[in-house]
Every structure is written in structure tokens, then in C-alpha cells.
Amino acid sequence: MTGFAPSPFREILIASLSLPLFVGVIEGWEFPWITPSVSTGPMSESELVREQGGWVFAGSISNSILGFAFWALAAHLFTSSAVGITGSLVNLSSLATSIGILGLDNGLVRFIARVDRPRALMWQVLLVGGGLSSVMGIVLSTVILRVSNAAAAQEFAVLVVLSVALTTSQTCFQITDGSILAARKSEYLAYRAVAYGLAKIALVFTVAAAGVVGLLGSYTLPLLAITVVSLFLVWRVWPARNENGIPTRLRDLSSLSFGNWIHGFTYSLPSRLGPSIMLIFVGPSPVAYFFIALQLAEVLNYIPESVSKSLFAHGSLRDRLPTSLASSMRRLLAVIMVPMVALGVLLAYIGMTIVGGTSYGAHGLALQLFLLATLPKAGIQLYKAQFNVDRRPLALILMGSTLGLSTVAFLVFALLRGVDPDWLPTAWILGGILALGVGWWLSRHRLPIEPEGRAAAAE
């Protein structure tokens, strides 16, 4: 066909039709000043990790953006007391999930591709993780609401029930996330995140007059519904039987899962327990400002978490994690995170004002400190992927425990000293730096009680 200028899209179409055995990769599309070119060779490991990590990030950022909209609406439609109580219970439910799930979601990612009955294994993980998380949800929500006296007597039982429903839904949601990620179907994670975010925003408008019960209900009920639907859909991701798989029981996941359980529990301890501790010391209104700042900064944490999850899933399928691939991802994160943190620090007061109004904008310092704390946590996420692929549960435990326990210790010390609540996120910075140093040391040394094994494989 003459008379038409060459089109990159036409070239892509021709490549996809004439070379069906290869994946067409568009190189240079991210930069408008570079002419896109088409690579028809197999995707490299780095490209596969970036692709799946991109979908994970798309889901995380969609959840975060829609979450911002939800909490911004909550800040305008509900009292600061209702936002503070709900935020504490939401984070407490996440803590209960971290405890009850036993790290089995990470064990599932590491082993499900190699077992003989993938669906049966996933069902067992759902039953064990969901059941234990429900119990933890009852215990933690009851204790915090009783000790803080933040809820009225007639609201107490309903808030506990909603907290338990939220905890169980989060656990099942997280487990199915793991199975989808291991199957390299990460686009489904983005679809679910968007559905959940839109549903809870739509519901929050209808319950504005219901106070704290309505706010927590609008956060919980859409997640419960989407989780139930997901349980019917996720079975299509994995076959009932893998002829090339090996017989695997739930306890075969126990070593690595236990390491991830302790790591996940201690890693999330400051963010999940911090607002509840503050609720006891300083009351609900300061917690509302603190909670919103924490949620805003959490957006940047989604970037290294997405890369780490994709790196872990890729390394699990390959049963190795090349050093060159890990280094490439480390450079990528540095290029992305440092400028974004710098920009966030400059716009922190504006961001808090947009979300909650001038009363929230006055607490921009808390957001600035939370943003700085995301930098060491980015490095920690990459070490987590490396230790998982290398099957080093003790390294996971030590690094996660260093982060969580030191951060909580710094926070409690600051509260006892009467430090201004806006300065409390400094505890997250100090704990992150300490844990990053521990991860760096562990990546180069094995503990005396760890078995000899292969470190990250060279390319």
C-alpha cells in the first residue's frame, strides 16, 4: 500500500500476525520524544517483572486514589471523631488480618505453581486464614473499643461485627490476590480494586446520617460482596489438578509461611496499631489527622510493594532471583521514588487541605515525615522478595521485627514524652532506617542457625 506513512501501530499488527510464537514488546513508548520500536523476541525477565508489577501497581494506585476520594468525602460528611474511630478500626482489622493469615498467602505464591492440587491447597489456606483472622478481629476490636471508651454502648456490638466482617474479607481478599499474582493474571487485581473503590464511594453518600456505624459499614460491605464474588471466579485461575505437580500439604508451607507471618505482622504493626495507641493517649480528633496523613503517604509505598510482589512471583516460578534483575529493580525504584517523595514533601500542606480542609491542612508536617519514611521501606520490600525466593524465613523475621518493634517503641516513647502528634511519624523514619540496615547485612551474610543455601543467583 503506497501513499501512507509508516505507522508503528501497523508494524505492531504485522508483527503480531506473522510471529505468533513471540510476544511483541513496544520499546520506548513511555517517552514521547523517542520513536516507538517493536521487539518480537521473547520478553526478558525484567520486562515480565515490570509488566506484572505494573498491573499490581495499577490495582494499588486505583485503590489508593479511590480510597483518597472515600476518606476525603468521609472527612467532609462525618465528624472528626467518627473518622478517627473508623480509621482506627480499619487499621486494627488489617493488623488482625496480618496475625490471622499466618503468612500463608506468601507461601501460596511460592508453592502453588508446583503442587498437584492447586485449588485444594488454596481452599485450605482460605479456611485456616479466614477462621483465625475472624477470631483476632473479635478480640482486637473488642479490647480497643472497651479500653478507649470511644463508642457509645448502642454502637459497640455493631462496630465489632463490622470489624470482624472487614477482617475476614481482607484475609480472603489477600489470599486470592496471592493466587492470582502467582498465575500472572495481575490485571484482575486492578479490576477488583476499581470495583471496590467505586462501590464504597457510592455507598458512603447514602449513610452520612448513620455516624461511625455508617462510615465503617460503607467501607466493609462492598469489600465483603466483592470477596464473595471473587471466591467463585478465582477457581478458574488454577486447575483442580496439576499432572506435573508434587503432593503438597498445608504444613509443607509452614516454614516460609511462618517467616512471612512474623514479618508481615511486625512490619505492619506500626501502621495498624499506631492509630489505636494514639486513640488511647490523645483521643479521636488528632488520630483523624494522623490517619489521613498515613493513608496519603501509603500511596508511595504501593510502588515498591508492587515491584516486590512481581519480583517474588517471578522468582518463585523460576526458582531463582538473578542478582542483575534485583539490581535493575533497585535502580528503577530509586529513579521513581526520590523525585516523587521530594514533590510530595513540597505539596504536603496543599494535599492535606484538599483532602480534609484547612483543619487537616494545618497538619501537613505529619504527611511530610510519612513520605520520607517510604524511602527506606522501598529497599526493605526488595530484600523481602529476595529472602522469600531464597527461602530464608529467619531473615524475614529479623528484618520485619526490627522495623515493627523499633517503630512502635519510638512511637510509645514519643507519646509518653508528650511529643506533638505531628512529629510522631519520625518513629517510622527511624524504624525504617534501622530495618534497612539489618536487611542489607542479612543479604550479605547468613545467620549461624540458617542452613546453607543458594543466595540470589547470578545472571
Salt bridges, closest charged atoms under 4 A:
GLU45 OE2 - HIS314 NE2 3.46
GLU45 OE2 - ARG318 NE 3.48
GLU45 OE2 - ARG320 NH2 3.21
ASP177 OD1 - ARG192 NH2 2.20
ASP319 OD1 - ARG110 NH2 2.66
ASP319 OD1 - ARG391 NH2 3.70
ASP422 OD1 - HIS363 ND1 2.90
GLU450 OE1 - ARG392 NH2 2.82
